């Protein structure tokens, strides 16, 4: 299991942390790694699996939409 993320075009690796909103049952765990130009996300149950990397602006817009309740089944 990797404890650090090295997103594309980033000079330094960063630590992963579990989202405070991940389920307590261990079946809905998202880990996040912040870096200079973006955010990397992964499934904590599959730490060596794929990651999703997005810009800080895109992640902020996503979080803003979730907070406003704009994200629903039609966006999935």
CHARMM internal coordinates of N, CA and C (Angstrom, degrees):
IC EDIT
DIST 1 N 1 CA 1.4515
DIST 1 CA 1 C 1.5160
ANGL 1 N 1 CA 1 C 108.85
DIST 1 C 2 N 1.2995
ANGL 1 CA 1 C 2 N 115.90
DIHE 1 N 1 CA 1 C 2 N 134.61
DIST 2 N 2 CA 1.4602
ANGL 1 C 2 N 2 CA 121.32
DIHE 1 CA 1 C 2 N 2 CA 179.36
DIST 2 CA 2 C 1.5195
ANGL 2 N 2 CA 2 C 110.06
DIHE 1 C 2 N 2 CA 2 C -90.52
DIST 2 C 3 N 1.3321
ANGL 2 CA 2 C 3 N 116.83
DIHE 2 N 2 CA 2 C 3 N 132.32
DIST 3 N 3 CA 1.4591
ANGL 2 C 3 N 3 CA 121.23
DIHE 2 CA 2 C 3 N 3 CA 178.59
DIST 3 CA 3 C 1.5196
ANGL 3 N 3 CA 3 C 112.52
DIHE 2 C 3 N 3 CA 3 C -95.80
DIST 3 C 4 N 1.3194
ANGL 3 CA 3 C 4 N 116.76
DIHE 3 N 3 CA 3 C 4 N -2.91
DIST 4 N 4 CA 1.4617
ANGL 3 C 4 N 4 CA 120.01
DIHE 3 CA 3 C 4 N 4 CA -178.35
DIST 4 CA 4 C 1.5174
ANGL 4 N 4 CA 4 C 110.44
DIHE 3 C 4 N 4 CA 4 C -131.10
DIST 4 C 5 N 1.2951
ANGL 4 CA 4 C 5 N 115.10
DIHE 4 N 4 CA 4 C 5 N 157.14
DIST 5 N 5 CA 1.4608
ANGL 4 C 5 N 5 CA 121.16
DIHE 4 CA 4 C 5 N 5 CA 176.90
DIST 5 CA 5 C 1.5149
ANGL 5 N 5 CA 5 C 108.28
DIHE 4 C 5 N 5 CA 5 C -116.68
DIST 5 C 6 N 1.2923
ANGL 5 CA 5 C 6 N 117.13
DIHE 5 N 5 CA 5 C 6 N 139.75
DIST 6 N 6 CA 1.4505
ANGL 5 C 6 N 6 CA 121.31
DIHE 5 CA 5 C 6 N 6 CA 173.13
DIST 6 CA 6 C 1.5187
ANGL 6 N 6 CA 6 C 107.47
DIHE 5 C 6 N 6 CA 6 C -125.91
DIST 6 C 7 N 1.3322
ANGL 6 CA 6 C 7 N 116.80
DIHE 6 N 6 CA 6 C 7 N 84.51
DIST 7 N 7 CA 1.4564
ANGL 6 C 7 N 7 CA 120.35
DIHE 6 CA 6 C 7 N 7 CA -179.88
DIST 7 CA 7 C 1.5271
ANGL 7 N 7 CA 7 C 111.54
DIHE 6 C 7 N 7 CA 7 C -62.39
DIST 7 C 8 N 1.3148
ANGL 7 CA 7 C 8 N 116.62
DIHE 7 N 7 CA 7 C 8 N 158.50
DIST 8 N 8 CA 1.4668
ANGL 7 C 8 N 8 CA 120.23
DIHE 7 CA 7 C 8 N 8 CA 179.46
DIST 8 CA 8 C 1.5251
ANGL 8 N 8 CA 8 C 111.90
DIHE 7 C 8 N 8 CA 8 C -55.52
DIST 8 C 9 N 1.3076
ANGL 8 CA 8 C 9 N 115.82
DIHE 8 N 8 CA 8 C 9 N 140.05
DIST 9 N 9 CA 1.4654
ANGL 8 C 9 N 9 CA 123.53
DIHE 8 CA 8 C 9 N 9 CA 176.31
DIST 9 CA 9 C 1.5248
ANGL 9 N 9 CA 9 C 113.91
DIHE 8 C 9 N 9 CA 9 C 62.51
DIST 9 C 10 N 1.3145
ANGL 9 CA 9 C 10 N 117.64
DIHE 9 N 9 CA 9 C 10 N 23.46
DIST 10 N 10 CA 1.4599
ANGL 9 C 10 N 10 CA 121.10
DIHE 9 CA 9 C 10 N 10 CA 177.92
DIST 10 CA 10 C 1.5202
ANGL 10 N 10 CA 10 C 108.84
DIHE 9 C 10 N 10 CA 10 C -110.64
DIST 10 C 11 N 1.3221
ANGL 10 CA 10 C 11 N 117.57
DIHE 10 N 10 CA 10 C 11 N 132.93
DIST 11 N 11 CA 1.4604
ANGL 10 C 11 N 11 CA 120.14
DIHE 10 CA 10 C 11 N 11 CA -177.32
DIST 11 CA 11 C 1.5190
ANGL 11 N 11 CA 11 C 114.15
DIHE 10 C 11 N 11 CA 11 C -75.39
DIST 11 C 12 N 1.3268
ANGL 11 CA 11 C 12 N 118.56
DIHE 11 N 11 CA 11 C 12 N -28.09
DIST 12 N 12 CA 1.4565
ANGL 11 C 12 N 12 CA 120.17
DIHE 11 CA 11 C 12 N 12 CA -174.87
DIST 12 CA 12 C 1.5257
ANGL 12 N 12 CA 12 C 111.19
DIHE 11 C 12 N 12 CA 12 C -124.70
DIST 12 C 13 N 1.3221
ANGL 12 CA 12 C 13 N 114.77
DIHE 12 N 12 CA 12 C 13 N 143.85
DIST 13 N 13 CA 1.4555
ANGL 12 C 13 N 13 CA 120.01
DIHE 12 CA 12 C 13 N 13 CA 176.23
DIST 13 CA 13 C 1.5246
ANGL 13 N 13 CA 13 C 109.38
DIHE 12 C 13 N 13 CA 13 C -78.84
DIST 13 C 14 N 1.3060
ANGL 13 CA 13 C 14 N 116.06
DIHE 13 N 13 CA 13 C 14 N 155.22
DIST 14 N 14 CA 1.4578
ANGL 13 C 14 N 14 CA 121.57
DIHE 13 CA 13 C 14 N 14 CA -178.62
DIST 14 CA 14 C 1.5238
ANGL 14 N 14 CA 14 C 109.34
DIHE 13 C 14 N 14 CA 14 C -130.19
DIST 14 C 15 N 1.3150
ANGL 14 CA 14 C 15 N 116.57
DIHE 14 N 14 CA 14 C 15 N 159.69
DIST 15 N 15 CA 1.4642
ANGL 14 C 15 N 15 CA 121.08
DIHE 14 CA 14 C 15 N 15 CA -177.73
DIST 15 CA 15 C 1.5199
ANGL 15 N 15 CA 15 C 111.43
DIHE 14 C 15 N 15 CA 15 C -83.13
DIST 15 C 16 N 1.3172
ANGL 15 CA 15 C 16 N 116.02
DIHE 15 N 15 CA 15 C 16 N 145.17
DIST 16 N 16 CA 1.4553
ANGL 15 C 16 N 16 CA 123.10
DIHE 15 CA 15 C 16 N 16 CA 173.84
DIST 16 CA 16 C 1.5181
ANGL 16 N 16 CA 16 C 109.03
DIHE 15 C 16 N 16 CA 16 C -84.20
DIST 16 C 17 N 1.3248
ANGL 16 CA 16 C 17 N 117.60
DIHE 16 N 16 CA 16 C 17 N 146.80
DIST 17 N 17 CA 1.4602
ANGL 16 C 17 N 17 CA 121.43
DIHE 16 CA 16 C 17 N 17 CA 171.62
DIST 17 CA 17 C 1.5177
ANGL 17 N 17 CA 17 C 108.70
DIHE 16 C 17 N 17 CA 17 C -139.63
DIST 17 C 18 N 1.3265
ANGL 17 CA 17 C 18 N 115.30
DIHE 17 N 17 CA 17 C 18 N 151.12
DIST 18 N 18 CA 1.4604
ANGL 17 C 18 N 18 CA 120.32
DIHE 17 CA 17 C 18 N 18 CA -177.82
DIST 18 CA 18 C 1.5192
ANGL 18 N 18 CA 18 C 109.49
DIHE 17 C 18 N 18 CA 18 C -81.90
DIST 18 C 19 N 1.3121
ANGL 18 CA 18 C 19 N 116.08
DIHE 18 N 18 CA 18 C 19 N 137.25
DIST 19 N 19 CA 1.4513
ANGL 18 C 19 N 19 CA 121.57
DIHE 18 CA 18 C 19 N 19 CA 177.49
DIST 19 CA 19 C 1.5229
ANGL 19 N 19 CA 19 C 109.85
DIHE 18 C 19 N 19 CA 19 C -59.61
DIST 19 C 20 N 1.3190
ANGL 19 CA 19 C 20 N 116.34
DIHE 19 N 19 CA 19 C 20 N 138.82
DIST 20 N 20 CA 1.4616
ANGL 19 C 20 N 20 CA 120.71
DIHE 19 CA 19 C 20 N 20 CA 177.94
DIST 20 CA 20 C 1.5228
ANGL 20 N 20 CA 20 C 111.16
DIHE 19 C 20 N 20 CA 20 C -68.70
DIST 20 C 21 N 1.3127
ANGL 20 CA 20 C 21 N 117.82
DIHE 20 N 20 CA 20 C 21 N -13.14
DIST 21 N 21 CA 1.4620
ANGL 20 C 21 N 21 CA 121.77
DIHE 20 CA 20 C 21 N 21 CA -179.66
DIST 21 CA 21 C 1.5262
ANGL 21 N 21 CA 21 C 112.39
DIHE 20 C 21 N 21 CA 21 C -101.15
DIST 21 C 22 N 1.3286
ANGL 21 CA 21 C 22 N 117.29
DIHE 21 N 21 CA 21 C 22 N 7.91
DIST 22 N 22 CA 1.4643
ANGL 21 C 22 N 22 CA 119.53
DIHE 21 CA 21 C 22 N 22 CA 176.43
DIST 22 CA 22 C 1.5149
ANGL 22 N 22 CA 22 C 109.53
DIHE 21 C 22 N 22 CA 22 C -69.71
DIST 22 C 23 N 1.3065
ANGL 22 CA 22 C 23 N 116.17
DIHE 22 N 22 CA 22 C 23 N 148.39
DIST 23 N 23 CA 1.4582
ANGL 22 C 23 N 23 CA 120.85
DIHE 22 CA 22 C 23 N 23 CA -179.14
DIST 23 CA 23 C 1.5134
ANGL 23 N 23 CA 23 C 112.34
DIHE 22 C 23 N 23 CA 23 C -63.08
DIST 23 C 24 N 1.3124
ANGL 23 CA 23 C 24 N 117.41
DIHE 23 N 23 CA 23 C 24 N 143.89
DIST 24 N 24 CA 1.4584
ANGL 23 C 24 N 24 CA 122.67
DIHE 23 CA 23 C 24 N 24 CA -179.47
DIST 24 CA 24 C 1.5149
ANGL 24 N 24 CA 24 C 113.61
DIHE 23 C 24 N 24 CA 24 C -76.64
DIST 24 C 25 N 1.3185
ANGL 24 CA 24 C 25 N 117.73
DIHE 24 N 24 CA 24 C 25 N -11.49
DIST 25 N 25 CA 1.4553
ANGL 24 C 25 N 25 CA 121.58
DIHE 24 CA 24 C 25 N 25 CA -178.47
DIST 25 CA 25 C 1.5305
ANGL 25 N 25 CA 25 C 112.42
DIHE 24 C 25 N 25 CA 25 C -81.44
DIST 25 C 26 N 1.3136
ANGL 25 CA 25 C 26 N 117.72
DIHE 25 N 25 CA 25 C 26 N -7.07
DIST 26 N 26 CA 1.4496
ANGL 25 C 26 N 26 CA 120.60
DIHE 25 CA 25 C 26 N 26 CA -179.74
DIST 26 CA 26 C 1.5172
ANGL 26 N 26 CA 26 C 114.28
DIHE 25 C 26 N 26 CA 26 C 84.32
DIST 26 C 27 N 1.3298
ANGL 26 CA 26 C 27 N 117.71
DIHE 26 N 26 CA 26 C 27 N 7.40
DIST 27 N 27 CA 1.4610
ANGL 26 C 27 N 27 CA 119.51
DIHE 26 CA 26 C 27 N 27 CA -177.89
DIST 27 CA 27 C 1.5217
ANGL 27 N 27 CA 27 C 113.19
DIHE 26 C 27 N 27 CA 27 C -110.93
DIST 27 C 28 N 1.3085
ANGL 27 CA 27 C 28 N 118.65
DIHE 27 N 27 CA 27 C 28 N -0.30
DIST 28 N 28 CA 1.4674
ANGL 27 C 28 N 28 CA 121.54
DIHE 27 CA 27 C 28 N 28 CA 179.86
DIST 28 CA 28 C 1.5234
ANGL 28 N 28 CA 28 C 109.36
DIHE 27 C 28 N 28 CA 28 C -136.87
DIST 28 C 29 N 1.3068
ANGL 28 CA 28 C 29 N 116.81
DIHE 28 N 28 CA 28 C 29 N 59.89
DIST 29 N 29 CA 1.4626
ANGL 28 C 29 N 29 CA 120.24
DIHE 28 CA 28 C 29 N 29 CA -172.72
DIST 29 CA 29 C 1.5258
ANGL 29 N 29 CA 29 C 111.99
DIHE 28 C 29 N 29 CA 29 C -105.94
DIST 29 C 30 N 1.3084
ANGL 29 CA 29 C 30 N 115.22
DIHE 29 N 29 CA 29 C 30 N 123.77
DIST 30 N 30 CA 1.4525
ANGL 29 C 30 N 30 CA 122.16
DIHE 29 CA 29 C 30 N 30 CA 176.18
DIST 30 CA 30 C 1.5194
ANGL 30 N 30 CA 30 C 107.75
DIHE 29 C 30 N 30 CA 30 C -115.20
DIST 30 C 31 N 1.3231
ANGL 30 CA 30 C 31 N 116.31
DIHE 30 N 30 CA 30 C 31 N 133.22
DIST 31 N 31 CA 1.4579
ANGL 30 C 31 N 31 CA 120.94
DIHE 30 CA 30 C 31 N 31 CA 175.12
DIST 31 CA 31 C 1.5186
ANGL 31 N 31 CA 31 C 108.44
DIHE 30 C 31 N 31 CA 31 C -111.91
DIST 31 C 32 N 1.3195
ANGL 31 CA 31 C 32 N 114.89
DIHE 31 N 31 CA 31 C 32 N 147.34
DIST 32 N 32 CA 1.4584
ANGL 31 C 32 N 32 CA 122.31
DIHE 31 CA 31 C 32 N 32 CA -175.34
DIST 32 CA 32 C 1.5171
ANGL 32 N 32 CA 32 C 109.14
DIHE 31 C 32 N 32 CA 32 C -128.99
DIST 32 C 33 N 1.3036
ANGL 32 CA 32 C 33 N 116.49
DIHE 32 N 32 CA 32 C 33 N 144.12
DIST 33 N 33 CA 1.4612
ANGL 32 C 33 N 33 CA 122.50
DIHE 32 CA 32 C 33 N 33 CA 173.15
DIST 33 CA 33 C 1.5256
ANGL 33 N 33 CA 33 C 107.24
DIHE 32 C 33 N 33 CA 33 C -131.35
DIST 33 C 34 N 1.3167
ANGL 33 CA 33 C 34 N 116.45
DIHE 33 N 33 CA 33 C 34 N 119.87
DIST 34 N 34 CA 1.4642
ANGL 33 C 34 N 34 CA 121.73
DIHE 33 CA 33 C 34 N 34 CA 177.42
DIST 34 CA 34 C 1.5164
ANGL 34 N 34 CA 34 C 108.73
DIHE 33 C 34 N 34 CA 34 C -89.53
DIST 34 C 35 N 1.3057
ANGL 34 CA 34 C 35 N 116.33
DIHE 34 N 34 CA 34 C 35 N 141.78
DIST 35 N 35 CA 1.4573
ANGL 34 C 35 N 35 CA 120.91
DIHE 34 CA 34 C 35 N 35 CA 173.67
DIST 35 CA 35 C 1.5100
ANGL 35 N 35 CA 35 C 108.55
DIHE 34 C 35 N 35 CA 35 C -142.80
DIST 35 C 36 N 1.2928
ANGL 35 CA 35 C 36 N 117.44
DIHE 35 N 35 CA 35 C 36 N 179.74
DIST 36 N 36 CA 1.4578
ANGL 35 C 36 N 36 CA 122.55
DIHE 35 CA 35 C 36 N 36 CA -169.76
DIST 36 CA 36 C 1.5223
ANGL 36 N 36 CA 36 C 113.92
DIHE 35 C 36 N 36 CA 36 C -54.25
DIST 36 C 37 N 1.3015
ANGL 36 CA 36 C 37 N 118.20
DIHE 36 N 36 CA 36 C 37 N -43.35
DIST 37 N 37 CA 1.4683
ANGL 36 C 37 N 37 CA 120.40
DIHE 36 CA 36 C 37 N 37 CA -174.02
DIST 37 CA 37 C 1.5127
ANGL 37 N 37 CA 37 C 114.20
DIHE 36 C 37 N 37 CA 37 C -113.62
DIST 37 C 38 N 1.3179
ANGL 37 CA 37 C 38 N 118.57
DIHE 37 N 37 CA 37 C 38 N 4.33
DIST 38 N 38 CA 1.4482
ANGL 37 C 38 N 38 CA 118.03
DIHE 37 CA 37 C 38 N 38 CA -177.53
DIST 38 CA 38 C 1.5093
ANGL 38 N 38 CA 38 C 114.31
DIHE 37 C 38 N 38 CA 38 C -173.42
DIST 38 C 39 N 1.3206
ANGL 38 CA 38 C 39 N 113.24
DIHE 38 N 38 CA 38 C 39 N -165.47
DIST 39 N 39 CA 1.4551
ANGL 38 C 39 N 39 CA 122.69
DIHE 38 CA 38 C 39 N 39 CA -177.69
DIST 39 CA 39 C 1.5274
ANGL 39 N 39 CA 39 C 107.17
DIHE 38 C 39 N 39 CA 39 C -136.07
DIST 39 C 40 N 1.3202
ANGL 39 CA 39 C 40 N 116.22
DIHE 39 N 39 CA 39 C 40 N 134.92
DIST 40 N 40 CA 1.4605
ANGL 39 C 40 N 40 CA 121.68
DIHE 39 CA 39 C 40 N 40 CA 174.59
DIST 40 CA 40 C 1.5226
ANGL 40 N 40 CA 40 C 107.74
DIHE 39 C 40 N 40 CA 40 C -109.09
DIST 40 C 41 N 1.3286
ANGL 40 CA 40 C 41 N 116.76
DIHE 40 N 40 CA 40 C 41 N 141.15
DIST 41 N 41 CA 1.4624
ANGL 40 C 41 N 41 CA 122.38
DIHE 40 CA 40 C 41 N 41 CA 179.63
DIST 41 CA 41 C 1.5198
ANGL 41 N 41 CA 41 C 108.78
DIHE 40 C 41 N 41 CA 41 C -128.40
DIST 41 C 42 N 1.3457
ANGL 41 CA 41 C 42 N 115.73
DIHE 41 N 41 CA 41 C 42 N 146.72
DIST 42 N 42 CA 1.4539
ANGL 41 C 42 N 42 CA 120.15
DIHE 41 CA 41 C 42 N 42 CA 176.85
DIST 42 CA 42 C 1.5266
ANGL 42 N 42 CA 42 C 109.72
DIHE 41 C 42 N 42 CA 42 C -152.38
DIST 42 C 43 N 1.3077
ANGL 42 CA 42 C 43 N 115.50
DIHE 42 N 42 CA 42 C 43 N 162.93
DIST 43 N 43 CA 1.4622
ANGL 42 C 43 N 43 CA 123.36
DIHE 42 CA 42 C 43 N 43 CA 174.96
DIST 43 CA 43 C 1.5256
ANGL 43 N 43 CA 43 C 106.54
DIHE 42 C 43 N 43 CA 43 C -82.47
DIST 43 C 44 N 1.3191
ANGL 43 CA 43 C 44 N 117.79
DIHE 43 N 43 CA 43 C 44 N 121.09
DIST 44 N 44 CA 1.4595
ANGL 43 C 44 N 44 CA 120.41
DIHE 43 CA 43 C 44 N 44 CA -176.41
DIST 44 CA 44 C 1.5234
ANGL 44 N 44 CA 44 C 112.48
DIHE 43 C 44 N 44 CA 44 C -65.82
DIST 44 C 45 N 1.3286
ANGL 44 CA 44 C 45 N 117.45
DIHE 44 N 44 CA 44 C 45 N -19.97
DIST 45 N 45 CA 1.4540
ANGL 44 C 45 N 45 CA 120.31
DIHE 44 CA 44 C 45 N 45 CA 177.66
DIST 45 CA 45 C 1.5250
ANGL 45 N 45 CA 45 C 111.18
DIHE 44 C 45 N 45 CA 45 C -77.55
DIST 45 C 46 N 1.3283
ANGL 45 CA 45 C 46 N 117.06
DIHE 45 N 45 CA 45 C 46 N -16.24
DIST 46 N 46 CA 1.4674
ANGL 45 C 46 N 46 CA 122.52
DIHE 45 CA 45 C 46 N 46 CA -179.80
DIST 46 CA 46 C 1.5252
ANGL 46 N 46 CA 46 C 109.72
DIHE 45 C 46 N 46 CA 46 C -128.60
DIST 46 C 47 N 1.3376
ANGL 46 CA 46 C 47 N 118.41
DIHE 46 N 46 CA 46 C 47 N 63.16
DIST 47 N 47 CA 1.4672
ANGL 46 C 47 N 47 CA 120.81
DIHE 46 CA 46 C 47 N 47 CA -173.44
DIST 47 CA 47 C 1.5274
ANGL 47 N 47 CA 47 C 114.64
DIHE 46 C 47 N 47 CA 47 C -62.00
DIST 47 C 48 N 1.3239
ANGL 47 CA 47 C 48 N 117.32
DIHE 47 N 47 CA 47 C 48 N -22.96
DIST 48 N 48 CA 1.4631
ANGL 47 C 48 N 48 CA 119.58
DIHE 47 CA 47 C 48 N 48 CA 178.38
DIST 48 CA 48 C 1.5257
ANGL 48 N 48 CA 48 C 111.66
DIHE 47 C 48 N 48 CA 48 C -96.95
DIST 48 C 49 N 1.3348
ANGL 48 CA 48 C 49 N 116.00
DIHE 48 N 48 CA 48 C 49 N 5.38
DIST 49 N 49 CA 1.4547
ANGL 48 C 49 N 49 CA 120.80
DIHE 48 CA 48 C 49 N 49 CA 179.44
DIST 49 CA 49 C 1.5134
ANGL 49 N 49 CA 49 C 111.86
DIHE 48 C 49 N 49 CA 49 C -83.33
DIST 49 C 50 N 1.2941
ANGL 49 CA 49 C 50 N 115.18
DIHE 49 N 49 CA 49 C 50 N -163.50
DIST 50 N 50 CA 1.4609
ANGL 49 C 50 N 50 CA 122.09
DIHE 49 CA 49 C 50 N 50 CA -178.15
DIST 50 CA 50 C 1.5203
ANGL 50 N 50 CA 50 C 112.02
DIHE 49 C 50 N 50 CA 50 C -68.64
DIST 50 C 51 N 1.3172
ANGL 50 CA 50 C 51 N 114.93
DIHE 50 N 50 CA 50 C 51 N 153.16
DIST 51 N 51 CA 1.4580
ANGL 50 C 51 N 51 CA 121.26
DIHE 50 CA 50 C 51 N 51 CA 173.20
DIST 51 CA 51 C 1.5191
ANGL 51 N 51 CA 51 C 108.51
DIHE 50 C 51 N 51 CA 51 C -123.23
DIST 51 C 52 N 1.3005
ANGL 51 CA 51 C 52 N 114.73
DIHE 51 N 51 CA 51 C 52 N 156.10
DIST 52 N 52 CA 1.4550
ANGL 51 C 52 N 52 CA 122.06
DIHE 51 CA 51 C 52 N 52 CA 174.96
DIST 52 CA 52 C 1.5186
ANGL 52 N 52 CA 52 C 106.48
DIHE 51 C 52 N 52 CA 52 C -110.24
DIST 52 C 53 N 1.3096
ANGL 52 CA 52 C 53 N 117.83
DIHE 52 N 52 CA 52 C 53 N 125.61
DIST 53 N 53 CA 1.4543
ANGL 52 C 53 N 53 CA 122.02
DIHE 52 CA 52 C 53 N 53 CA 179.73
DIST 53 CA 53 C 1.5181
ANGL 53 N 53 CA 53 C 108.66
DIHE 52 C 53 N 53 CA 53 C -117.92
DIST 53 C 54 N 1.3299
ANGL 53 CA 53 C 54 N 116.43
DIHE 53 N 53 CA 53 C 54 N 126.73
DIST 54 N 54 CA 1.4608
ANGL 53 C 54 N 54 CA 122.29
DIHE 53 CA 53 C 54 N 54 CA -179.61
DIST 54 CA 54 C 1.5249
ANGL 54 N 54 CA 54 C 109.28
DIHE 53 C 54 N 54 CA 54 C -131.45
DIST 54 C 55 N 1.3153
ANGL 54 CA 54 C 55 N 116.31
DIHE 54 N 54 CA 54 C 55 N 159.70
DIST 55 N 55 CA 1.4612
ANGL 54 C 55 N 55 CA 120.76
DIHE 54 CA 54 C 55 N 55 CA 177.65
DIST 55 CA 55 C 1.5226
ANGL 55 N 55 CA 55 C 109.98
DIHE 54 C 55 N 55 CA 55 C -68.51
DIST 55 C 56 N 1.3159
ANGL 55 CA 55 C 56 N 116.28
DIHE 55 N 55 CA 55 C 56 N 158.55
DIST 56 N 56 CA 1.4657
ANGL 55 C 56 N 56 CA 119.68
DIHE 55 CA 55 C 56 N 56 CA 178.29
DIST 56 CA 56 C 1.5267
ANGL 56 N 56 CA 56 C 110.26
DIHE 55 C 56 N 56 CA 56 C -62.18
DIST 56 C 57 N 1.3136
ANGL 56 CA 56 C 57 N 118.22
DIHE 56 N 56 CA 56 C 57 N -36.82
DIST 57 N 57 CA 1.4603
ANGL 56 C 57 N 57 CA 121.40
DIHE 56 CA 56 C 57 N 57 CA 178.84
DIST 57 CA 57 C 1.5173
ANGL 57 N 57 CA 57 C 112.17
DIHE 56 C 57 N 57 CA 57 C -64.90
DIST 57 C 58 N 1.3324
ANGL 57 CA 57 C 58 N 117.10
DIHE 57 N 57 CA 57 C 58 N -42.97
DIST 58 N 58 CA 1.4626
ANGL 57 C 58 N 58 CA 120.80
DIHE 57 CA 57 C 58 N 58 CA 179.08
DIST 58 CA 58 C 1.5234
ANGL 58 N 58 CA 58 C 110.57
DIHE 57 C 58 N 58 CA 58 C -65.46
DIST 58 C 59 N 1.3265
ANGL 58 CA 58 C 59 N 116.91
DIHE 58 N 58 CA 58 C 59 N -40.26
DIST 59 N 59 CA 1.4623
ANGL 58 C 59 N 59 CA 119.61
DIHE 58 CA 58 C 59 N 59 CA 179.63
DIST 59 CA 59 C 1.5301
ANGL 59 N 59 CA 59 C 110.78
DIHE 58 C 59 N 59 CA 59 C -67.21
DIST 59 C 60 N 1.3211
ANGL 59 CA 59 C 60 N 116.96
DIHE 59 N 59 CA 59 C 60 N -41.19
DIST 60 N 60 CA 1.4681
ANGL 59 C 60 N 60 CA 120.82
DIHE 59 CA 59 C 60 N 60 CA 178.22
DIST 60 CA 60 C 1.5353
ANGL 60 N 60 CA 60 C 110.40
DIHE 59 C 60 N 60 CA 60 C -62.27
DIST 60 C 61 N 1.3281
ANGL 60 CA 60 C 61 N 116.87
DIHE 60 N 60 CA 60 C 61 N -40.88
DIST 61 N 61 CA 1.4641
ANGL 60 C 61 N 61 CA 120.39
DIHE 60 CA 60 C 61 N 61 CA 178.57
DIST 61 CA 61 C 1.5294
ANGL 61 N 61 CA 61 C 110.55
DIHE 60 C 61 N 61 CA 61 C -65.08
DIST 61 C 62 N 1.3299
ANGL 61 CA 61 C 62 N 117.06
DIHE 61 N 61 CA 61 C 62 N -40.76
DIST 62 N 62 CA 1.4592
ANGL 61 C 62 N 62 CA 121.21
DIHE 61 CA 61 C 62 N 62 CA 177.69
DIST 62 CA 62 C 1.5285
ANGL 62 N 62 CA 62 C 110.99
DIHE 61 C 62 N 62 CA 62 C -61.74
DIST 62 C 63 N 1.3213
ANGL 62 CA 62 C 63 N 117.03
DIHE 62 N 62 CA 62 C 63 N -48.74
DIST 63 N 63 CA 1.4681
ANGL 62 C 63 N 63 CA 121.34
DIHE 62 CA 62 C 63 N 63 CA 179.90
DIST 63 CA 63 C 1.5341
ANGL 63 N 63 CA 63 C 110.09
DIHE 62 C 63 N 63 CA 63 C -61.71
DIST 63 C 64 N 1.3284
ANGL 63 CA 63 C 64 N 117.16
DIHE 63 N 63 CA 63 C 64 N -40.52
DIST 64 N 64 CA 1.4596
ANGL 63 C 64 N 64 CA 120.55
DIHE 63 CA 63 C 64 N 64 CA 177.42
DIST 64 CA 64 C 1.5210
ANGL 64 N 64 CA 64 C 111.74
DIHE 63 C 64 N 64 CA 64 C -60.94
DIST 64 C 65 N 1.3249
ANGL 64 CA 64 C 65 N 117.22
DIHE 64 N 64 CA 64 C 65 N -41.36
DIST 65 N 65 CA 1.4615
ANGL 64 C 65 N 65 CA 121.32
DIHE 64 CA 64 C 65 N 65 CA 178.44
DIST 65 CA 65 C 1.5197
ANGL 65 N 65 CA 65 C 111.59
DIHE 64 C 65 N 65 CA 65 C -65.61
DIST 65 C 66 N 1.3218
ANGL 65 CA 65 C 66 N 116.20
DIHE 65 N 65 CA 65 C 66 N -40.72
DIST 66 N 66 CA 1.4641
ANGL 65 C 66 N 66 CA 119.73
DIHE 65 CA 65 C 66 N 66 CA 178.54
DIST 66 CA 66 C 1.5245
ANGL 66 N 66 CA 66 C 110.11
DIHE 65 C 66 N 66 CA 66 C -63.49
DIST 66 C 67 N 1.3190
ANGL 66 CA 66 C 67 N 116.63
DIHE 66 N 66 CA 66 C 67 N -44.70
DIST 67 N 67 CA 1.4691
ANGL 66 C 67 N 67 CA 120.45
DIHE 66 CA 66 C 67 N 67 CA 180.00
DIST 67 CA 67 C 1.5218
ANGL 67 N 67 CA 67 C 112.21
DIHE 66 C 67 N 67 CA 67 C -61.83
DIST 67 C 68 N 1.3282
ANGL 67 CA 67 C 68 N 116.94
DIHE 67 N 67 CA 67 C 68 N -34.53
DIST 68 N 68 CA 1.4686
ANGL 67 C 68 N 68 CA 120.42
DIHE 67 CA 67 C 68 N 68 CA 179.47
DIST 68 CA 68 C 1.5222
ANGL 68 N 68 CA 68 C 111.93
DIHE 67 C 68 N 68 CA 68 C -82.38
DIST 68 C 69 N 1.3132
ANGL 68 CA 68 C 69 N 117.44
DIHE 68 N 68 CA 68 C 69 N -9.19
DIST 69 N 69 CA 1.4603
ANGL 68 C 69 N 69 CA 120.84
DIHE 68 CA 68 C 69 N 69 CA -178.98
DIST 69 CA 69 C 1.5144
ANGL 69 N 69 CA 69 C 113.40
DIHE 68 C 69 N 69 CA 69 C 83.69
DIST 69 C 70 N 1.3306
ANGL 69 CA 69 C 70 N 117.17
DIHE 69 N 69 CA 69 C 70 N 17.82
DIST 70 N 70 CA 1.4648
ANGL 69 C 70 N 70 CA 121.20
DIHE 69 CA 69 C 70 N 70 CA -178.55
DIST 70 CA 70 C 1.5181
ANGL 70 N 70 CA 70 C 113.34
DIHE 69 C 70 N 70 CA 70 C -79.23
DIST 70 C 71 N 1.3082
ANGL 70 CA 70 C 71 N 118.61
DIHE 70 N 70 CA 70 C 71 N -10.30
DIST 71 N 71 CA 1.4614
ANGL 70 C 71 N 71 CA 121.70
DIHE 70 CA 70 C 71 N 71 CA -178.22
DIST 71 CA 71 C 1.5142
ANGL 71 N 71 CA 71 C 109.00
DIHE 70 C 71 N 71 CA 71 C -97.38
DIST 71 C 72 N 1.2895
ANGL 71 CA 71 C 72 N 115.71
DIHE 71 N 71 CA 71 C 72 N 124.29
DIST 72 N 72 CA 1.4541
ANGL 71 C 72 N 72 CA 120.30
DIHE 71 CA 71 C 72 N 72 CA -179.42
DIST 72 CA 72 C 1.5048
ANGL 72 N 72 CA 72 C 110.03
DIHE 71 C 72 N 72 CA 72 C -146.93
DIST 72 C 73 N 1.3197
ANGL 72 CA 72 C 73 N 117.65
DIHE 72 N 72 CA 72 C 73 N -172.14
DIST 73 N 73 CA 1.4694
ANGL 72 C 73 N 73 CA 121.57
DIHE 72 CA 72 C 73 N 73 CA -178.01
DIST 73 CA 73 C 1.5193
ANGL 73 N 73 CA 73 C 113.52
DIHE 72 C 73 N 73 CA 73 C -55.98
DIST 73 C 74 N 1.3200
ANGL 73 CA 73 C 74 N 118.11
DIHE 73 N 73 CA 73 C 74 N -28.79
DIST 74 N 74 CA 1.4663
ANGL 73 C 74 N 74 CA 119.19
DIHE 73 CA 73 C 74 N 74 CA -178.72
DIST 74 CA 74 C 1.5130
ANGL 74 N 74 CA 74 C 112.13
DIHE 73 C 74 N 74 CA 74 C -68.47
DIST 74 C 75 N 1.3387
ANGL 74 CA 74 C 75 N 117.71
DIHE 74 N 74 CA 74 C 75 N -17.86
DIST 75 N 75 CA 1.4602
ANGL 74 C 75 N 75 CA 120.59
DIHE 74 CA 74 C 75 N 75 CA 179.43
DIST 75 CA 75 C 1.5089
ANGL 75 N 75 CA 75 C 112.82
DIHE 74 C 75 N 75 CA 75 C -92.79
DIST 75 C 76 N 1.3068
ANGL 75 CA 75 C 76 N 118.04
DIHE 75 N 75 CA 75 C 76 N -7.18
DIST 76 N 76 CA 1.4754
ANGL 75 C 76 N 76 CA 120.61
DIHE 75 CA 75 C 76 N 76 CA -177.53
DIST 76 CA 76 C 1.4977
ANGL 76 N 76 CA 76 C 111.10
DIHE 75 C 76 N 76 CA 76 C -84.45
END
COOR INIT
IC SEED 1 N 1 CA 1 C
IC BUILD
